C-alpha cells in the first residue's frame, strides 16, 4: 500500500529517494519554517535534547507543513505516549531514542501504529486537516504506511540487537546517533562520532536495515558528511542544526566586519 498523498516523507523514502532533513532544537516555529523554505524537504523537531515542548512542536508542525516540508519529531527518551500525540498533530515521522531491544521497538510501534501492527489510539483530526485527508476511513487505512517510525541505534545493546530491531514489524527505519554510539562503544571514555569503531558499526547497521527491507538513517554534522554517508547506503540523513546554521552565519558576518 502506498503512502497517502499528504505524506511526502513516506512517499519519498518508499520511492527510493535519499532525504536530507534539517534539524531544529531552537523552539521557534518560524526558524523551522525558514529552514524548510531554504530547501530542506524534511524538518526534524528535537524534543529530546532540543528545547521543543508539546506546544511549540504542535505549532512548528503547522509551519513546516506550510513551507511544503515533512515534519518529523524526535521524542524524549522512553516517552512513547508523545509519539501518538505528535502524529495526531501532523508529524510524518517519529524518531525514538535508545531503542535497545526488540521489546523497546515493540513499545514504540504500539504507540505509533494502528492495529494490527500497534495500539495507537484514534484522534488524528489535526493531522487530517494538515494533510488534506477528509475521510477518516482513508486516514486509518493508510496511516501505518504513511507515518514512519525511526528506531535510534546508539548503544552496545542496540548494536547487538540491531537485526531483531530492524525486523520488528512496524519499525520503518533505523537511525544512528553517532555521538552516543561512540560513548557507548568506549564505555564512556571518548566522544568521537567518526571513530573507526563507529564507522564499523555504521556498516553493520546499514546491512541490518537492508536485510530487513528497512531504511537506514544517520545524524551528520554537515552536508559533506551527509553526502559521503548517502553513498554508503544511508537514505535519511540529518544535516547540522539550526543552532549550527545560526552560529556559522553569524560568525561569517562578524569575521567580515572585523576584516
FINU-704234 format. One record per residue (C-alpha): residue in one letter; x, y, z; residue number from 1. Coordinates in pm, whole numbers, plus 50000, padded with zeros to 5 digits. Layout:
BEGIN
+--------+-------+-------+-------+-----+
: residu :     X :     Y :     Z : num :
+--------+-------+-------+-------+-----+
:      a :     X :     Y :     Z : NUM :
...
+--------+-------+-------+-------+-----+
END
This chain:
BEGIN
+--------+-------+-------+-------+-----+
: residu :     X :     Y :     Z : num :
+--------+-------+-------+-------+-----+
:      x : 50000 : 50000 : 50000 :   1 :
:      x : 50137 : 50344 : 49909 :   2 :
:      x : 50161 : 50638 : 50145 :   3 :
:      x : 49867 : 50879 : 50144 :   4 :
:      x : 49904 : 51183 : 49918 :   5 :
:      x : 49952 : 51427 : 50207 :   6 :
:      x : 50257 : 51245 : 50345 :   7 :
:      x : 50565 : 51342 : 50146 :   8 :
:      x : 50829 : 51177 : 50367 :   9 :
:      x : 50696 : 50823 : 50331 :  10 :
:      x : 50634 : 50875 : 49962 :  11 :
:      x : 50990 : 50993 : 49901 :  12 :
:      x : 51160 : 50724 : 50105 :  13 :
:      x : 50944 : 50438 : 49980 :  14 :
:      x : 51022 : 50551 : 49624 :  15 :
:      x : 51393 : 50508 : 49695 :  16 :
:      x : 51481 : 50877 : 49732 :  17 :
:      x : 51750 : 50996 : 49971 :  18 :
:      x : 51603 : 51253 : 50209 :  19 :
:      x : 51802 : 51520 : 50392 :  20 :
:      x : 51639 : 51673 : 50697 :  21 :
:      x : 51713 : 51998 : 50873 :  22 :
:      x : 51745 : 51960 : 51250 :  23 :
:      x : 51581 : 52212 : 51483 :  24 :
:      x : 51647 : 52248 : 51855 :  25 :
:      x : 51558 : 52617 : 51899 :  26 :
:      x : 51186 : 52618 : 51991 :  27 :
:      x : 51085 : 52865 : 51723 :  28 :
:      x : 50833 : 52751 : 51463 :  29 :
:      x : 50940 : 53040 : 51239 :  30 :
:      x : 51302 : 52918 : 51241 :  31 :
:      x : 51187 : 52569 : 51144 :  32 :
:      x : 50976 : 52716 : 50864 :  33 :
:      x : 51262 : 52930 : 50734 :  34 :
:      x : 51496 : 52631 : 50717 :  35 :
:      x : 51231 : 52438 : 50528 :  36 :
:      x : 51179 : 52725 : 50285 :  37 :
:      x : 51551 : 52726 : 50206 :  38 :
:      x : 51509 : 52381 : 50053 :  39 :
:      x : 51506 : 52104 : 50312 :  40 :
:      x : 51220 : 51867 : 50225 :  41 :
:      x : 51201 : 51746 : 50585 :  42 :
:      x : 51250 : 51915 : 50922 :  43 :
:      x : 51315 : 51733 : 51249 :  44 :
:      x : 51199 : 51899 : 51572 :  45 :
:      x : 51406 : 51781 : 51866 :  46 :
:      x : 51227 : 51726 : 52197 :  47 :
:      x : 51499 : 51504 : 52345 :  48 :
:      x : 51798 : 51737 : 52357 :  49 :
:      x : 51640 : 52040 : 52193 :  50 :
:      x : 51407 : 52289 : 52359 :  51 :
:      x : 51086 : 52190 : 52184 :  52 :
:      x : 50790 : 52116 : 52409 :  53 :
:      x : 50442 : 51997 : 52314 :  54 :
:      x : 50303 : 52344 : 52241 :  55 :
:      x : 50592 : 52464 : 52026 :  56 :
:      x : 50603 : 52127 : 51849 :  57 :
:      x : 50235 : 52146 : 51756 :  58 :
:      x : 50280 : 52496 : 51616 :  59 :
:      x : 50603 : 52415 : 51434 :  60 :
:      x : 50442 : 52117 : 51261 :  61 :
:      x : 50192 : 52358 : 51104 :  62 :
:      x : 50470 : 52594 : 50994 :  63 :
:      x : 50675 : 52314 : 50841 :  64 :
:      x : 50372 : 52182 : 50653 :  65 :
:      x : 50301 : 52535 : 50528 :  66 :
:      x : 50656 : 52553 : 50392 :  67 :
:      x : 50598 : 52234 : 50194 :  68 :
:      x : 50825 : 52010 : 50403 :  69 :
:      x : 50762 : 51699 : 50612 :  70 :
:      x : 50771 : 51750 : 50991 :  71 :
:      x : 50943 : 51483 : 51200 :  72 :
:      x : 50975 : 51479 : 51580 :  73 :
:      x : 51240 : 51321 : 51798 :  74 :
:      x : 51055 : 51240 : 52117 :  75 :
:      x : 51201 : 51234 : 52470 :  76 :
:      x : 51369 : 50918 : 52593 :  77 :
:      x : 51117 : 50642 : 52666 :  78 :
:      x : 50815 : 50871 : 52630 :  79 :
:      x : 50627 : 50672 : 52368 :  80 :
:      x : 50297 : 50841 : 52454 :  81 :
:      x : 50438 : 51155 : 52292 :  82 :
:      x : 50473 : 50963 : 51966 :  83 :
:      x : 50096 : 50926 : 51943 :  84 :
:      x : 50042 : 51293 : 52026 :  85 :
:      x : 50279 : 51434 : 51766 :  86 :
:      x : 50138 : 51202 : 51499 :  87 :
:      x : 49794 : 51336 : 51584 :  88 :
:      x : 49937 : 51688 : 51544 :  89 :
:      x : 50051 : 51602 : 51190 :  90 :
:      x : 50408 : 51475 : 51225 :  91 :
:      x : 50500 : 51244 : 50937 :  92 :
:      x : 50770 : 51058 : 51129 :  93 :
:      x : 50885 : 50993 : 51483 :  94 :
:      x : 51242 : 50929 : 51596 :  95 :
:      x : 51265 : 50740 : 51927 :  96 :
:      x : 51594 : 50745 : 52123 :  97 :
:      x : 51768 : 50445 : 52277 :  98 :
:      x : 51573 : 50160 : 52118 :  99 :
:      x : 51796 : 49890 : 52264 : 100 :
:      x : 51586 : 49573 : 52238 : 101 :
:      x : 51304 : 49424 : 52032 : 102 :
:      x : 51080 : 49490 : 52332 : 103 :
:      x : 51164 : 49862 : 52313 : 104 :
:      x : 51087 : 49852 : 51942 : 105 :
:      x : 50750 : 49687 : 52002 : 106 :
:      x : 50654 : 49953 : 52261 : 107 :
:      x : 50745 : 50224 : 52011 : 108 :
:      x : 50536 : 50058 : 51741 : 109 :
:      x : 50244 : 50011 : 51981 : 110 :
:      x : 50221 : 50387 : 52031 : 111 :
:      x : 50281 : 50481 : 51667 : 112 :
:      x : 50085 : 50235 : 51454 : 113 :
:      x : 49720 : 50136 : 51445 : 114 :
:      x : 49614 : 49770 : 51473 : 115 :
:      x : 49714 : 49516 : 51364 : 116 :
:      x : 50071 : 49648 : 51396 : 117 :
:      x : 50023 : 49857 : 51709 : 118 :
:      x : 49775 : 50010 : 51951 : 119 :
:      x : 49771 : 50377 : 51853 : 120 :
:      x : 49461 : 50550 : 51983 : 121 :
:      x : 49228 : 50731 : 51743 : 122 :
:      x : 49236 : 51112 : 51727 : 123 :
:      x : 49429 : 51239 : 51421 : 124 :
:      x : 49196 : 51529 : 51350 : 125 :
:      x : 49471 : 51791 : 51319 : 126 :
:      x : 49684 : 51557 : 51110 : 127 :
:      x : 49393 : 51501 : 50872 : 128 :
:      x : 49337 : 51873 : 50832 : 129 :
:      x : 49704 : 51942 : 50757 : 130 :
:      x : 49738 : 51659 : 50507 : 131 :
:      x : 49406 : 51726 : 50336 : 132 :
:      x : 49251 : 51389 : 50418 : 133 :
:      x : 48878 : 51433 : 50479 : 134 :
:      x : 48769 : 51072 : 50515 : 135 :
:      x : 48856 : 50911 : 50849 : 136 :
:      x : 48842 : 50565 : 50696 : 137 :
:      x : 49103 : 50666 : 50439 : 138 :
:      x : 49336 : 50801 : 50708 : 139 :
:      x : 49300 : 50481 : 50912 : 140 :
:      x : 49358 : 50265 : 50606 : 141 :
:      x : 49676 : 50446 : 50502 : 142 :
:      x : 49825 : 50569 : 50831 : 143 :
:      x : 50052 : 50274 : 50906 : 144 :
:      x : 50225 : 50316 : 50571 : 145 :
:      x : 50218 : 50696 : 50577 : 146 :
:      x : 50376 : 50770 : 50916 : 147 :
:      x : 50728 : 50644 : 50974 : 148 :
:      x : 50900 : 50509 : 51284 : 149 :
:      x : 51275 : 50563 : 51327 : 150 :
:      x : 51439 : 50348 : 51596 : 151 :
:      x : 51761 : 50501 : 51723 : 152 :
:      x : 52062 : 50272 : 51742 : 153 :
:      x : 52312 : 50427 : 51981 : 154 :
:      x : 52426 : 50170 : 52239 : 155 :
:      x : 52612 : 49839 : 52258 : 156 :
:      x : 52285 : 49664 : 52336 : 157 :
:      x : 52112 : 49817 : 52035 : 158 :
:      x : 52400 : 49720 : 51811 : 159 :
:      x : 52387 : 49365 : 51939 : 160 :
:      x : 52012 : 49353 : 51873 : 161 :
:      x : 52017 : 49550 : 51551 : 162 :
:      x : 51892 : 49270 : 51327 : 163 :
:      x : 51600 : 49190 : 51558 : 164 :
:      x : 51511 : 49558 : 51598 : 165 :
:      x : 51517 : 49611 : 51222 : 166 :
:      x : 51299 : 49305 : 51170 : 167 :
:      x : 51033 : 49423 : 51416 : 168 :
:      x : 50703 : 49470 : 51232 : 169 :
:      x : 50610 : 49838 : 51234 : 170 :
:      x : 50966 : 49969 : 51258 : 171 :
:      x : 51029 : 50153 : 50932 : 172 :
:      x : 51386 : 50273 : 50979 : 173 :
:      x : 51698 : 50261 : 51190 : 174 :
:      x : 51851 : 50598 : 51284 : 175 :
:      x : 52203 : 50622 : 51422 : 176 :
:      x : 52302 : 50863 : 51697 : 177 :
:      x : 52679 : 50852 : 51633 : 178 :
:      x : 52785 : 51058 : 51935 : 179 :
:      x : 52605 : 50839 : 52187 : 180 :
:      x : 52720 : 50530 : 51999 : 181 :
:      x : 53082 : 50644 : 52026 : 182 :
:      x : 53043 : 50697 : 52400 : 183 :
:      x : 52883 : 50355 : 52443 : 184 :
:      x : 53146 : 50172 : 52238 : 185 :
:      x : 53426 : 50320 : 52450 : 186 :
:      x : 53244 : 50274 : 52784 : 187 :
:      x : 53232 : 50649 : 52828 : 188 :
:      x : 53597 : 50717 : 52750 : 189 :
:      x : 53560 : 50907 : 52423 : 190 :
:      x : 53320 : 51122 : 52226 : 191 :
:      x : 53412 : 51071 : 51861 : 192 :
:      x : 53120 : 51021 : 51620 : 193 :
:      x : 53364 : 50948 : 51336 : 194 :
:      x : 53585 : 50694 : 51515 : 195 :
:      x : 53685 : 50366 : 51345 : 196 :
:      x : 53456 : 50176 : 51584 : 197 :
:      x : 53158 : 50392 : 51487 : 198 :
:      x : 53243 : 50362 : 51117 : 199 :
:      x : 53245 : 49983 : 51150 : 200 :
:      x : 52914 : 49992 : 51337 : 201 :
:      x : 52759 : 50200 : 51060 : 202 :
:      x : 52826 : 49921 : 50812 : 203 :
:      x : 52652 : 49671 : 51040 : 204 :
:      x : 52351 : 49899 : 51079 : 205 :
:      x : 52312 : 49961 : 50705 : 206 :
:      x : 52340 : 49585 : 50646 : 207 :
:      x : 52070 : 49514 : 50906 : 208 :
:      x : 51838 : 49772 : 50755 : 209 :
:      x : 51890 : 49636 : 50405 : 210 :
:      x : 51835 : 49278 : 50521 : 211 :
:      x : 51502 : 49372 : 50678 : 212 :
:      x : 51396 : 49592 : 50387 : 213 :
:      x : 51406 : 49900 : 50608 : 214 :
:      x : 51561 : 50248 : 50577 : 215 :
:      x : 51896 : 50344 : 50730 : 216 :
:      x : 51928 : 50694 : 50877 : 217 :
:      x : 52207 : 50892 : 51040 : 218 :
:      x : 52275 : 51225 : 51208 : 219 :
:      x : 52554 : 51413 : 51029 : 220 :
:      x : 52747 : 51720 : 51137 : 221 :
:      x : 52740 : 51882 : 50793 : 222 :
:      x : 52648 : 51839 : 50428 : 223 :
:      x : 52982 : 51686 : 50332 : 224 :
:      x : 52938 : 51407 : 50586 : 225 :
:      x : 52577 : 51353 : 50476 : 226 :
:      x : 52671 : 51321 : 50109 : 227 :
:      x : 52950 : 51076 : 50191 : 228 :
:      x : 52721 : 50860 : 50405 : 229 :
:      x : 52448 : 50862 : 50142 : 230 :
:      x : 52695 : 50680 : 49918 : 231 :
:      x : 52727 : 50414 : 50190 : 232 :
:      x : 52355 : 50334 : 50184 : 233 :
:      x : 52201 : 50579 : 50432 : 234 :
:      x : 51884 : 50730 : 50283 : 235 :
:      x : 51759 : 50954 : 50564 : 236 :
:      x : 52025 : 51198 : 50682 : 237 :
:      x : 52005 : 51484 : 50928 : 238 :
:      x : 52234 : 51773 : 50837 : 239 :
:      x : 52371 : 52004 : 51104 : 240 :
:      x : 52126 : 52200 : 51320 : 241 :
:      x : 51954 : 52535 : 51343 : 242 :
:      x : 52197 : 52633 : 51619 : 243 :
:      x : 52492 : 52546 : 51398 : 244 :
:      x : 52348 : 52731 : 51099 : 245 :
:      x : 52287 : 53041 : 51313 : 246 :
:      x : 52634 : 53037 : 51467 : 247 :
:      x : 52808 : 52977 : 51134 : 248 :
:      x : 52617 : 53253 : 50958 : 249 :
:      x : 52675 : 53497 : 51242 : 250 :
:      x : 53044 : 53409 : 51268 : 251 :
:      x : 53093 : 53469 : 50896 : 252 :
:      x : 52938 : 53815 : 50917 : 253 :
:      x : 53135 : 53912 : 51229 : 254 :
:      x : 53459 : 53791 : 51066 : 255 :
:      x : 53386 : 54007 : 50761 : 256 :
:      x : 53316 : 54310 : 50980 : 257 :
:      x : 53642 : 54265 : 51165 : 258 :
:      x : 53837 : 54221 : 50845 : 259 :
+--------+-------+-------+-------+-----+
END
